């Protein structure tokens, strides 16, 4: 019984651990880059956060279409990604309406967070 549990865990959840570590490493890289950029220019950290989460989830969805289709429910992931894309627009709009950021700062934050997380998750970059 114990052998079956560990064999099953190794075959199904080991790939999820790698995906999770890639997502966390992307967050560390994004945080480091945002700190450096903020020293010279104001960038929207709210946009970085929500778009980074969306980029990581999109990368995870892309992985489910490939070899890991048994790990996640694709329809459920599509619903989550749709909600996250809506939240990106909502948060970006709120930052602009409150005059906390300019459109360039919000767009730069969205692009940075989404791109870094998507690349890290798709390329399996982690420590």
C-alpha positions in Angstrom: 0.0 0.0 0.0 2.8 2.5 0.9 4.6 1.6 -2.3 1.4 2.4 -4.3 1.0 5.8 -2.6 4.5 6.9 -3.3 4.5 5.6 -6.8 1.2 7.4 -7.5 2.6 10.6 -5.9 5.8 10.4 -8.0 3.9 10.0 -11.2 1.2 12.6 -10.7 2.3 15.2 -8.2 6.0 15.6 -8.8 5.3 17.6 -12.0 2.9 19.8 -10.0 5.7 20.6 -7.5 8.0 21.7 -10.3 5.2 23.9 -11.7 4.7 25.4 -8.2 8.4 26.0 -7.7 8.6 27.7 -11.1 5.7 30.0 -10.2 7.4 30.9 -6.9 10.7 31.6 -8.6 9.0 33.8 -11.1 7.5 35.8 -8.2 11.0 36.3 -6.7 12.4 37.5 -10.0 9.5 39.8 -10.5 9.8 41.2 -7.0 13.6 41.8 -7.6 13.0 43.6 -10.9 10.1 45.7 -9.5 12.4 46.8 -6.6 15.1 47.9 -9.0 12.6 49.7 -11.3 10.9 51.4 -8.4 14.2 53.0 -7.3 14.2 55.0 -10.6 10.6 55.1 -11.8 7.2 54.4 -10.2 5.7 51.2 -11.5 2.3 49.7 -10.5 2.9 46.9 -8.1 -0.8 46.0 -8.0 -0.7 45.4 -11.8 2.4 43.3 -11.4 0.8 41.1 -8.8 -2.5 40.4 -10.5 -1.0 40.0 -14.0 1.8 37.8 -12.6 -0.7 35.5 -11.1 -2.7 35.5 -14.4 0.5 34.7 -16.3 1.4 31.9 -14.0 -2.1 30.4 -14.3 -2.0 30.7 -18.1 1.3 28.9 -18.1 -0.2 26.2 -15.9 -3.2 25.9 -18.4 -0.7 25.6 -21.3 1.0 22.7 -19.4 -2.4 20.9 -18.9 -2.9 20.8 -22.6 0.4 18.9 -22.9 1.6 16.0 -20.8 0.0 17.0 -17.5 -3.6 16.8 -18.5 -4.4 14.6 -15.5 -3.2 17.2 -13.0 -5.8 19.9 -13.6 -9.3 20.3 -14.9 -8.9 22.4 -18.1 -12.4 23.9 -18.1 -12.0 25.0 -14.5 -8.6 26.6 -15.3 -10.2 28.5 -18.3 -12.8 29.9 -15.9 -10.1 31.1 -13.5 -8.1 32.7 -16.3 -11.1 34.5 -17.6 -11.8 35.9 -14.1 -8.2 36.9 -13.7 -8.1 38.7 -17.0 -11.2 40.6 -15.9 -9.5 41.4 -12.6 -6.4 42.8 -14.4 -8.7 45.3 -16.2 -10.5 46.2 -13.0 -7.3 46.8 -11.0 -5.6 48.7 -13.8 -8.7 50.9 -14.2 -8.9 51.5 -10.5 -5.2 52.6 -10.4 -5.9 55.0 -13.2 -9.1 56.4 -11.8 -7.5 57.1 -8.4 -4.7 58.9 -10.2 -2.1 56.7 -8.5 -0.4 55.8 -11.7 -0.1 56.9 -15.3 -1.1 54.6 -18.1 2.5 53.8 -18.9 3.2 52.7 -15.3 0.1 50.4 -15.2 1.0 49.0 -18.6 4.6 48.4 -17.7 3.5 46.6 -14.5 1.1 44.4 -16.3 3.6 43.5 -19.0 6.4 42.8 -16.4 4.3 40.6 -14.2 2.6 38.6 -16.9 5.7 38.1 -19.0 8.1 37.0 -16.2 5.6 34.5 -14.7 4.6 33.1 -18.0 8.2 32.5 -19.1 9.2 30.9 -15.7 6.2 28.6 -15.7 6.4 27.5 -19.3 10.2 27.1 -19.3 10.2 25.4 -15.8 12.7 27.8 -14.5 13.3 27.4 -10.8 16.0 27.0 -8.2 
